[in-house]
Amino acid sequence: MEVVSGILILIVAFVVGMDGILDEWQLFQPLIACTLIGVVTGNVNAGILLGAVLQMITIGWMNVGAAVAPDVGLPAVIAALLVCGPAAIGMKHGIAFAMPFAVIGQFLNVWLRKKISKLIHRADLAANDGNLSRMDRLHLISLGFQGLRVVVPTLLVMLIKPSFLHYLSNRVPEIVSNGIDVSIGMLAAVGFAIIMNMTIDKQLWFWLLGGFILATLSGLNIFILTLIGIGLTIVYIWFSGRHPDSSKDSHDINEQDDFDKELDDL
């Protein structure tokens, strides 16, 4: 692996690790992280495809309360490195390697948060003293540790010979790789179902049905269908803005009248 490419990969890994805890730019999402690794390694298509698959797998992973979900950024970077880098292993094998690294990243995340808690107490003391510059340094240091959480495992994987990585990928049981192939299709369907369940509206069902019929019968590629969808969305939003829902307005007016009547009764 070229030195410049290796340095860029580590930079991407560092930024992904920081943003994984910062949640500012969503660079840790597999679709973005894998694409960035694909751009750095010169294999953009494989990076995008791998990121899209991992995105559907991790779509339901989130921290709930004190429970820390499996890591997202670390497996995305490692899997993209294995698939798009010099090893160039198969995508299903890259996904198989991503799963254990998600658990490893989870343990590293929990362990690091416990260690960084000491810096939080120092930041509290700096806040009491009004030392804002010290607070900034402590925040940046703790954020840098989160970046190293992804950089160090990535560097260790980069040091492994591609031939040995091929050997490990060939040692993955066939039943595991076949199971991953089947689960990819199922997870994609489940992921889209989750998104539709959160965003669908009764007035939009006919758009979904029309798009499905158009995609099935027209034979158009996904790029043309996307352009058609964007155009129809713009037209729909424009007409919706010019003709607001009168029933909704009347419902709001009735609610206001009921509220005024209750105030008069009081």
Protein Blocks (a to p, Z undefined) as FASTA:
>chain_A
ZZklmmmmmmmmmmmmmmmmnomnommpmklmmmmmmmmnopaklmmmmmmmmmmmmmmg
ccehjbccddfklmmmmmmmmmmmmnopafklmmmmmmmmmmmmmmmmmmmmmmmmmmmm
mmmmmmmnopaklmmmmmmmmmmmmmmmmmmmmmmmmmpcfklmmmmmmmpcfklmmmmm
mmmmmmmmmmmmmmmmmmgcfklmmmmmmmmmmmmmnopafklmmmmmmmmmmmmmmmmm
mmccfklmmmmmmmmmmmmmmmmmZZ
